[in-house]
Amino acid sequence: MKYKVNDTCIACGLCVNTCPEVFRMNDDTGMAEAYAESTEANNDAAQEAMNSCPAGAIEEA
Ligand code: SF4
């Protein structure tokens, strides 16, 4: 699954903590970004990150 982070991200870091295989902080924008597609091994964590984002900033791409 492919994700994207929109500009409502408040940089709380939760998605990075929940699924670092898919999400990371972008030092230039100060917001999270989805840098990799999720795999079978981390798809549940990626979905949890999306569903838990307090800003609703993560979308399936
Ligand atoms: S959980 Fe949502 S608000 Fe927090 S860093 Fe990730 S995308 Fe941004």
Backbone and ligand atoms as CSV (ligand in chain L), in Angstrom:
chain,resi,resn,atom,element,x,y,z
A,1,MET,N,N,0.840,-1.195,0.000
A,1,MET,CA,C,0.000,0.000,0.000
A,1,MET,C,C,0.871,1.240,0.000
A,2,LYS,N,N,0.392,2.249,-0.714
A,2,LYS,CA,C,1.135,3.493,-0.812
A,2,LYS,C,C,0.388,4.582,-0.042
A,3,TYR,N,N,1.120,5.408,0.674
A,3,TYR,CA,C,0.503,6.453,1.482
A,3,TYR,C,C,1.075,7.811,1.117
A,4,LYS,N,N,0.318,8.839,1.487
A,4,LYS,CA,C,0.888,10.184,1.415
A,4,LYS,C,C,0.426,10.965,2.638
A,5,VAL,N,N,1.246,11.938,3.000
A,5,VAL,CA,C,0.944,12.797,4.147
A,5,VAL,C,C,0.600,14.175,3.600
A,6,ASN,N,N,-0.550,14.692,3.960
A,6,ASN,CA,C,-0.922,16.013,3.460
A,6,ASN,C,C,-0.444,17.113,4.417
A,7,ASP,N,N,-0.677,18.365,4.034
A,7,ASP,CA,C,-0.051,19.461,4.781
A,7,ASP,C,C,-0.794,19.848,6.057
A,8,THR,N,N,-1.732,19.005,6.490
A,8,THR,CA,C,-2.343,19.253,7.799
A,8,THR,C,C,-1.551,18.582,8.917
A,9,CYS,N,N,-0.481,17.871,8.555
A,9,CYS,CA,C,0.387,17.212,9.541
A,9,CYS,C,C,0.853,18.220,10.587
A,10,ILE,N,N,0.756,17.827,11.863
A,10,ILE,CA,C,1.200,18.700,12.954
A,10,ILE,C,C,2.513,18.211,13.556
A,11,ALA,N,N,3.167,17.300,12.857
A,11,ALA,CA,C,4.508,16.841,13.245
A,11,ALA,C,C,4.569,16.235,14.643
A,12,CYS,N,N,3.538,15.478,14.999
A,12,CYS,CA,C,3.527,14.884,16.336
A,12,CYS,C,C,4.460,13.681,16.449
A,13,GLY,N,N,4.804,13.082,15.334
A,13,GLY,CA,C,5.740,11.956,15.340
A,13,GLY,C,C,5.109,10.594,15.545
A,14,LEU,N,N,3.816,10.541,15.754
A,14,LEU,CA,C,3.172,9.265,16.062
A,14,LEU,C,C,3.316,8.244,14.935
A,15,CYS,N,N,3.111,8.668,13.722
A,15,CYS,CA,C,3.198,7.711,12.605
A,15,CYS,C,C,4.614,7.152,12.462
A,16,VAL,N,N,5.600,7.991,12.729
A,16,VAL,CA,C,6.998,7.544,12.632
A,16,VAL,C,C,7.286,6.507,13.716
A,17,ASN,N,N,6.741,6.732,14.898
A,17,ASN,CA,C,6.930,5.769,15.978
A,17,ASN,C,C,6.173,4.478,15.702
A,18,THR,N,N,5.003,4.585,15.110
A,18,THR,CA,C,4.152,3.415,14.886
A,18,THR,C,C,4.655,2.569,13.728
A,19,CYS,N,N,5.126,3.199,12.678
A,19,CYS,CA,C,5.557,2.450,11.493
A,19,CYS,C,C,6.737,3.161,10.804
A,20,PRO,N,N,7.920,3.031,11.399
A,20,PRO,CA,C,9.092,3.713,10.833
A,20,PRO,C,C,9.545,3.144,9.490
A,21,GLU,N,N,9.006,1.987,9.126
A,21,GLU,CA,C,9.357,1.417,7.819
A,21,GLU,C,C,8.679,2.161,6.667
A,22,VAL,N,N,7.647,2.949,6.995
A,22,VAL,CA,C,6.891,3.662,5.960
A,22,VAL,C,C,6.981,5.191,6.136
A,23,PHE,N,N,6.984,5.632,7.385
A,23,PHE,CA,C,6.927,7.072,7.649
A,23,PHE,C,C,8.211,7.574,8.298
A,24,ARG,N,N,8.583,8.781,7.948
A,24,ARG,CA,C,9.717,9.432,8.597
A,24,ARG,C,C,9.452,10.934,8.611
A,25,MET,N,N,10.204,11.635,9.462
A,25,MET,CA,C,10.089,13.085,9.476
A,25,MET,C,C,10.980,13.638,8.372
A,26,ASN,N,N,10.474,14.650,7.699
A,26,ASN,CA,C,11.246,15.324,6.662
A,26,ASN,C,C,11.818,16.604,7.281
A,27,ASP,N,N,13.133,16.657,7.396
A,27,ASP,CA,C,13.777,17.782,8.071
A,27,ASP,C,C,13.546,19.100,7.336
A,28,ASP,N,N,13.351,19.044,6.046
A,28,ASP,CA,C,13.163,20.270,5.277
A,28,ASP,C,C,11.773,20.860,5.487
A,29,THR,N,N,10.747,19.999,5.458
A,29,THR,CA,C,9.379,20.511,5.595
A,29,THR,C,C,8.939,20.568,7.051
A,30,GLY,N,N,9.603,19.803,7.922
A,30,GLY,CA,C,9.193,19.730,9.319
A,30,GLY,C,C,7.969,18.851,9.517
A,31,MET,N,N,7.534,18.181,8.464
A,31,MET,CA,C,6.363,17.316,8.559
A,31,MET,C,C,6.756,15.874,8.254
A,32,ALA,N,N,5.839,14.973,8.553
A,32,ALA,CA,C,6.089,13.574,8.227
A,32,ALA,C,C,5.937,13.363,6.724
A,33,GLU,N,N,6.538,12.285,6.236
A,33,GLU,CA,C,6.350,11.890,4.843
A,33,GLU,C,C,6.327,10.371,4.776
A,34,ALA,N,N,5.642,9.875,3.776
A,34,ALA,CA,C,5.659,8.440,3.502
A,34,ALA,C,C,6.755,8.210,2.476
A,35,TYR,N,N,7.814,7.532,2.894
A,35,TYR,CA,C,8.984,7.382,2.017
A,35,TYR,C,C,9.059,5.994,1.393
A,36,ALA,N,N,8.186,5.092,1.809
A,36,ALA,CA,C,8.210,3.742,1.252
A,36,ALA,C,C,6.801,3.175,1.258
A,37,GLU,N,N,6.539,2.273,0.349
A,37,GLU,CA,C,5.254,1.577,0.366
A,37,GLU,C,C,5.265,0.555,1.494
A,38,SER,N,N,4.114,0.324,2.085
A,38,SER,CA,C,4.055,-0.708,3.114
A,38,SER,C,C,4.110,-2.083,2.453
A,39,THR,N,N,4.540,-3.047,3.235
A,39,THR,CA,C,4.630,-4.426,2.764
A,39,THR,C,C,3.739,-5.294,3.645
A,40,GLU,N,N,3.661,-6.556,3.306
A,40,GLU,CA,C,2.868,-7.468,4.115
A,40,GLU,C,C,3.318,-7.448,5.573
A,41,ALA,N,N,4.625,-7.267,5.774
A,41,ALA,CA,C,5.191,-7.311,7.123
A,41,ALA,C,C,4.776,-6.111,7.969
A,42,ASN,N,N,4.501,-4.965,7.344
A,42,ASN,CA,C,4.209,-3.771,8.151
A,42,ASN,C,C,2.914,-3.076,7.737
A,43,ASN,N,N,2.102,-3.750,6.965
A,43,ASN,CA,C,0.862,-3.114,6.506
A,43,ASN,C,C,-0.085,-2.782,7.663
A,44,ASP,N,N,-0.161,-3.661,8.652
A,44,ASP,CA,C,-1.046,-3.401,9.798
A,44,ASP,C,C,-0.581,-2.164,10.555
A,45,ALA,N,N,0.725,-2.057,10.743
A,45,ALA,CA,C,1.271,-0.901,11.460
A,45,ALA,C,C,1.031,0.384,10.672
A,46,ALA,N,N,1.180,0.311,9.368
A,46,ALA,CA,C,0.957,1.496,8.531
A,46,ALA,C,C,-0.509,1.929,8.594
A,47,GLN,N,N,-1.412,0.963,8.550
A,47,GLN,CA,C,-2.842,1.280,8.663
A,47,GLN,C,C,-3.150,1.890,10.019
A,48,GLU,N,N,-2.540,1.331,11.067
A,48,GLU,CA,C,-2.743,1.863,12.421
A,48,GLU,C,C,-2.249,3.308,12.489
A,49,ALA,N,N,-1.099,3.565,11.879
A,49,ALA,CA,C,-0.557,4.930,11.872
A,49,ALA,C,C,-1.540,5.877,11.189
A,50,MET,N,N,-2.079,5.457,10.052
A,50,MET,CA,C,-3.025,6.299,9.332
A,50,MET,C,C,-4.272,6.556,10.181
A,51,ASN,N,N,-4.789,5.498,10.776
A,51,ASN,CA,C,-6.028,5.633,11.543
A,51,ASN,C,C,-5.827,6.399,12.848
A,52,SER,N,N,-4.599,6.427,13.364
A,52,SER,CA,C,-4.326,7.082,14.647
A,52,SER,C,C,-3.854,8.516,14.499
A,53,CYS,N,N,-3.542,8.927,13.303
A,53,CYS,CA,C,-3.017,10.283,13.107
A,53,CYS,C,C,-4.013,11.310,13.651
A,54,PRO,N,N,-3.595,12.131,14.617
A,54,PRO,CA,C,-4.529,13.073,15.242
A,54,PRO,C,C,-5.000,14.172,14.296
A,55,ALA,N,N,-4.268,14.381,13.215
A,55,ALA,CA,C,-4.634,15.431,12.265
A,55,ALA,C,C,-5.352,14.881,11.036
A,56,GLY,N,N,-5.483,13.562,10.966
A,56,GLY,CA,C,-6.083,12.976,9.774
A,56,GLY,C,C,-5.278,13.297,8.524
A,57,ALA,N,N,-3.962,13.378,8.683
A,57,ALA,CA,C,-3.110,13.858,7.589
A,57,ALA,C,C,-2.619,12.756,6.661
A,58,ILE,N,N,-2.866,11.499,7.022
A,58,ILE,CA,C,-2.347,10.392,6.213
A,58,ILE,C,C,-3.466,9.823,5.352
A,59,GLU,N,N,-3.174,9.730,4.072
A,59,GLU,CA,C,-4.151,9.195,3.114
A,59,GLU,C,C,-3.519,8.052,2.342
A,60,GLU,N,N,-4.352,7.171,1.862
A,60,GLU,CA,C,-3.848,6.168,0.926
A,60,GLU,C,C,-3.626,6.874,-0.406
A,61,ALA,N,N,-2.492,6.592,-1.019
A,61,ALA,CA,C,-2.144,7.300,-2.258
A,61,ALA,C,C,-2.408,6.437,-3.470
L,1,SF4,S1,S,0.753,11.061,12.966
L,1,SF4,FE1,FE,-0.143,12.543,11.549
L,1,SF4,S2,S,0.220,14.559,12.485
L,1,SF4,FE2,FE,1.580,13.076,13.494
L,1,SF4,S3,S,3.512,13.240,12.356
L,1,SF4,FE3,FE,2.316,11.568,11.436
L,1,SF4,S4,S,1.176,12.532,9.739
L,1,SF4,FE4,FE,1.902,14.171,11.088
